[in-house]
Amino acid sequence: MNTEFQTYYSTVNEVFNQILTEEESIQAAAKAMAESIADDGIIHVIGPGGHSNMAAEEVLWRAGGLAPINAILDAGTNLIHGAKRSNYIERTPGYAQRVMDAYRVGRKPGEVIIIANAYGINSMCIDTVLEAKKREMVTIGITSKDFADNVPKDHPARHPSGKSLYKEADYFINQHLPYGDAVVQPEGCAQKIAPTSTLCNVFAINLLMIETVKQLIAMGIEPPLWMSANLPGGDDANKANEEKYIPLIRHLG
């Protein structure tokens, strides 16, 4: 196998194995999610900035995924509207609160929000978790402790407070992002290539969804799941969930 391919594969595999050691944290966070769904609640998911949005997209309207997922896909940080623009906005203090208002997040105490951001240090990320706590929400952070600990406190990417998501969330799932994100350095290349953050975010959030489904079943509750619309009978199987959740979830209809 190509040496660089092997390096990327082995590194990602090693990181996934590290994420699997977070089982206890995943179980605790999934319990909060299952209890909210059992109470007819919606699970909010946000990836505050750039490629982190893909973690929220991963669990919205997903084959085999939970139906009551409110993906917060703000145009300001979505790359389709400008990559550098996204970078500016994710560093803007106070922006997250208005996004949460627009998505009607935290209307009642006890709502659950998953905040998936590999670095866990930018203003939108920290403002989201702090504002969620003000709104008496349950917060789940999917992020990397080592990465946050290694970024200097005065780095411009950081929230003015210097806080880190993993320290502020009620539940923290460490996705063990390699420092610098990219992990392959071909001969003659000045810097590393092949990023890992999206893979880490998506793997961790899918483990969380798996455990939530298991806990719902253990509670005697049939999990509200999507069937692939590309399978025979998929459209019919999804109708009940569509009727229930399209009025509640902005990007579902």
C-alpha positions as CSV (number, residue, x, y, z in Angstrom):
1,M,0.0,0.0,0.0
2,N,1.1,3.6,-0.7
3,T,3.0,4.7,2.4
4,E,1.0,7.9,2.9
5,F,-2.3,5.9,2.6
6,Q,-1.1,3.5,5.2
7,T,0.0,6.4,7.5
8,Y,-3.4,8.0,7.2
9,Y,-5.3,4.7,7.7
10,S,-3.3,3.7,10.7
11,T,-3.5,7.1,12.4
12,V,-7.3,7.4,11.9
13,N,-7.7,3.8,13.2
14,E,-5.6,4.6,16.2
15,V,-7.7,7.7,16.9
16,F,-10.9,5.8,16.6
17,N,-9.6,3.3,19.1
18,Q,-8.9,6.1,21.5
19,I,-12.4,7.4,21.0
20,L,-13.8,4.0,21.9
21,T,-12.2,4.4,25.3
22,E,-14.7,7.2,26.0
23,E,-17.5,4.6,26.4
24,E,-18.4,5.7,30.0
25,S,-18.8,9.3,28.9
26,I,-20.8,8.3,25.9
27,Q,-23.1,6.2,28.0
28,A,-23.7,9.1,30.4
29,A,-24.4,11.6,27.7
30,A,-26.7,9.1,25.8
31,K,-28.7,8.6,29.0
32,A,-29.5,12.4,29.0
33,M,-30.5,12.2,25.4
34,A,-32.6,9.1,25.8
35,E,-34.5,10.7,28.7
36,S,-35.1,13.8,26.7
37,I,-36.4,11.9,23.7
38,A,-38.6,9.8,26.1
39,D,-40.1,13.1,27.3
40,D,-40.9,14.0,23.7
41,G,-37.9,16.3,23.5
42,I,-35.8,17.4,20.5
43,I,-32.0,17.0,20.5
44,H,-30.2,20.1,19.2
45,V,-26.9,19.6,17.4
46,I,-24.5,22.4,16.4
47,G,-21.0,22.3,14.9
48,P,-19.9,25.9,15.6
49,G,-17.7,26.8,12.7
50,G,-16.6,25.7,9.3
51,H,-16.2,21.9,8.8
52,S,-17.7,21.2,12.2
53,N,-21.1,21.8,10.6
54,M,-20.7,18.4,9.0
55,A,-21.2,16.7,12.4
56,A,-24.6,18.3,12.6
57,E,-25.4,17.4,9.0
58,E,-24.3,13.8,9.6
59,V,-27.2,13.2,12.0
60,L,-30.0,15.1,10.3
61,W,-32.4,13.0,8.2
62,R,-30.0,10.1,8.3
63,A,-30.6,6.5,7.3
64,G,-30.7,4.6,10.6
65,G,-30.5,7.8,12.6
66,L,-32.7,9.3,15.2
67,A,-35.6,11.5,14.0
68,P,-35.8,14.2,16.7
69,I,-32.5,15.9,15.7
70,N,-32.5,19.6,15.3
71,A,-29.4,20.4,13.3
72,I,-28.4,24.0,13.7
73,L,-26.9,24.9,10.3
74,D,-26.3,28.6,10.5
75,A,-25.5,30.3,7.2
76,G,-22.9,32.5,8.8
77,T,-20.5,29.6,9.5
78,N,-21.4,27.3,6.6
79,L,-18.6,27.1,4.1
80,I,-20.9,27.4,1.2
81,H,-21.3,31.1,1.9
82,G,-17.6,31.7,2.2
83,A,-14.8,29.8,3.9
84,K,-12.9,32.8,5.3
85,R,-16.3,34.5,6.2
86,S,-17.0,31.4,8.2
87,N,-13.7,31.8,10.0
88,Y,-14.4,35.4,10.9
89,I,-17.9,34.7,12.2
90,E,-17.0,31.7,14.3
91,R,-14.6,34.1,16.1
92,T,-17.3,36.8,16.7
93,P,-18.3,37.0,20.4
94,G,-22.1,37.2,20.9
95,Y,-23.0,35.7,17.6
96,A,-24.0,32.3,19.0
97,Q,-26.8,33.6,21.2
98,R,-28.6,35.1,18.3
99,V,-28.3,31.9,16.3
100,M,-29.8,30.0,19.3
101,D,-32.6,32.5,19.4
102,A,-33.3,32.1,15.7
103,Y,-33.5,28.3,16.1
104,R,-35.6,28.6,19.2
105,V,-33.1,26.7,21.2
106,G,-33.6,26.3,25.0
107,R,-37.3,27.3,25.2
108,K,-37.7,25.0,28.2
109,P,-35.2,23.9,30.8
110,G,-33.6,20.5,30.3
111,E,-33.3,20.6,26.5
112,V,-30.2,18.8,25.2
113,I,-27.7,20.3,22.9
114,I,-24.7,18.6,21.4
115,I,-21.8,20.9,20.5
116,A,-19.4,19.2,18.1
117,N,-16.2,21.1,17.5
118,A,-12.8,19.4,17.2
119,Y,-10.9,22.3,18.7
120,G,-13.5,23.6,21.2
121,I,-12.0,27.1,21.7
122,N,-13.6,29.6,19.3
123,S,-16.1,32.3,20.4
124,M,-19.1,30.7,18.8
125,C,-18.3,27.4,20.5
126,I,-17.8,28.8,23.9
127,D,-20.7,31.3,23.7
128,T,-23.0,28.4,22.7
129,V,-22.1,26.3,25.7
130,L,-22.2,29.2,28.2
131,E,-25.6,30.4,26.8
132,A,-27.0,26.9,26.9
133,K,-26.1,26.7,30.5
134,K,-27.8,30.0,31.2
135,R,-30.9,28.6,29.5
136,E,-30.7,25.5,31.8
137,M,-30.0,23.2,29.0
138,V,-28.0,19.9,29.2
139,T,-24.8,20.3,27.2
140,I,-22.7,17.6,25.5
141,G,-19.3,18.6,24.1
142,I,-17.6,16.5,21.4
143,T,-14.1,18.0,21.2
144,S,-10.5,17.3,21.9
145,K,-8.9,18.0,25.3
146,D,-5.3,17.9,24.2
147,F,-5.8,20.2,21.3
148,A,-7.5,22.8,23.4
149,D,-4.8,22.5,26.1
150,N,-2.1,23.1,23.6
151,V,-3.4,26.2,21.8
152,P,-2.0,29.3,23.5
153,K,-4.4,31.3,25.7
154,D,-3.9,34.4,23.6
155,H,-4.4,32.8,20.2
156,P,-6.8,34.8,18.1
157,A,-8.9,31.7,17.4
158,R,-9.9,31.6,21.1
159,H,-12.9,33.0,22.9
160,P,-11.9,36.2,24.8
161,S,-12.3,34.2,28.1
162,G,-9.7,31.6,27.0
163,K,-12.2,28.9,28.0
164,S,-12.4,25.5,26.4
165,L,-15.5,23.5,25.5
166,Y,-14.4,20.4,27.3
167,K,-14.3,22.2,30.6
168,E,-17.7,23.9,30.3
169,A,-19.9,21.1,28.9
170,D,-22.0,18.9,31.3
171,Y,-20.8,15.8,29.4
172,F,-17.5,15.7,27.5
173,I,-16.6,13.1,24.8
174,N,-13.0,13.4,23.9
175,Q,-12.4,12.7,20.3
176,H,-8.6,12.8,20.6
177,L,-7.9,15.0,17.6
178,P,-4.2,14.9,16.7
179,Y,-2.6,18.3,17.3
180,G,-2.6,20.2,14.0
181,D,-5.5,18.1,12.6
182,A,-3.6,16.9,9.5
183,V,-1.4,13.8,9.9
184,V,0.4,12.9,6.7
185,Q,3.6,14.5,5.5
186,P,4.8,13.3,2.1
187,E,8.4,13.7,1.3
188,G,9.1,17.1,-0.1
189,C,5.9,18.6,1.3
190,A,6.5,21.5,3.7
191,Q,3.5,20.7,5.9
192,K,1.2,17.9,6.8
193,I,-1.9,17.0,4.8
194,A,-4.9,14.7,5.3
195,P,-7.1,16.2,8.1
196,T,-8.8,14.1,10.7
197,S,-11.2,16.4,12.6
198,T,-14.4,15.6,10.6
199,L,-13.8,11.9,10.9
200,C,-13.3,12.2,14.6
201,N,-16.4,14.3,15.1
202,V,-18.6,12.0,12.9
203,F,-17.3,8.8,14.5
204,A,-17.9,10.1,18.0
205,I,-21.4,11.5,17.3
206,N,-22.5,8.2,15.7
207,L,-21.3,6.3,18.8
208,L,-23.4,8.6,20.8
209,M,-26.5,7.9,18.6
210,I,-25.9,4.2,18.8
211,E,-25.8,4.3,22.6
212,T,-28.9,6.5,22.8
213,V,-30.9,4.0,20.7
214,K,-29.8,1.2,23.0
215,Q,-30.8,3.1,26.1
216,L,-34.2,4.0,24.6
217,I,-34.8,0.3,23.9
218,A,-33.7,-0.6,27.5
219,M,-36.3,1.9,28.7
220,G,-39.0,0.1,26.7
221,I,-39.3,2.9,24.2
222,E,-39.3,2.3,20.4
223,P,-36.6,4.6,19.1
224,P,-37.9,7.1,16.5
225,L,-35.6,6.2,13.6
226,W,-35.4,7.1,9.9
227,M,-35.3,4.4,7.3
228,S,-33.3,5.1,4.1
229,A,-35.7,6.7,1.6
230,N,-33.7,4.8,-1.1
231,L,-34.9,1.5,0.2
232,P,-38.2,-0.1,-0.8
233,G,-40.9,1.1,1.7
234,G,-38.6,3.8,3.1
235,D,-40.9,6.7,2.2
236,D,-43.9,5.0,3.9
237,A,-41.9,4.0,6.9
238,N,-40.8,7.6,7.4
239,K,-44.2,9.3,7.2
240,A,-45.1,9.3,10.8
241,N,-41.8,10.8,11.9
242,E,-42.1,13.4,9.1
243,E,-45.6,14.4,10.3
244,K,-44.4,14.7,13.9
245,Y,-41.0,16.4,13.4
246,I,-41.1,18.6,10.3
247,P,-43.1,21.3,12.2
248,L,-40.4,21.2,14.9
249,I,-37.2,21.0,13.0
250,R,-36.2,23.8,10.6
251,H,-34.1,21.9,8.1
252,L,-36.2,18.8,8.0
253,G,-39.1,19.9,5.8
